[in-house]
Amino acid sequence: MLRPAILLLLREQESHGYELMGRLAELGVEVPPTTGGLYRSLRTMAEEGLVSSYWSTPQRGPARRVYAITESGEQALEHSMPSLASLLRTVRGMLNRYRQGN
């Protein structure tokens, strides 16, 4: 669930890791308990060609690595949508059955 969420958010807007962590939380995605988990995912996704990154040097504060979705990432996001839709149908069905049983 984390990878498609990262790709979706990066499709909307390029982000640095800390900002991305906040945006994931707003989306309701369970974020790894440490930023290291998120950065490992981003690094792996970069190695796979799904995201790219560059260094941004703001006038104040430290340089930040900013992440962006690539064309391969766009394709991966598109391919993940049917399985997410299927998962949503399954969860809805389970919740409905649970509610009917109470």
NORMO-V657635 format. One record per backbone hydrogen bond with DSSP energy under -1.0 kcal/mol. CO is the residue of the C=O (numbers start at 1). NH is the residue of the N-H. Records with the same first field share a line. If there is no record, write none. Layout:
# NORMO-V657635
CO: NH, NH
This chain:
# NORMO-V657635
1: 5
2: 6
3: 7
4: 8
5: 9
6: 10
7: 11
8: 12
9: 13
15: 67
16: 20
17: 21
18: 22
19: 23
20: 24
21: 25
22: 26
23: 27
24: 29
35: 39
36: 40
37: 41
38: 42
39: 43
40: 44
41: 45
42: 46
43: 47
44: 48
45: 50
46: 49
50: 70
52: 68
54: 66
56: 64
64: 56
66: 54
67: 15
68: 52
70: 74
71: 75
72: 76
73: 77
74: 78
75: 79
76: 80
80: 84
81: 85
82: 86
83: 87
84: 88
85: 89
86: 90
87: 91
88: 92
89: 93
90: 94
91: 95
92: 96
93: 97
94: 98
95: 99
96: 100
97: 101
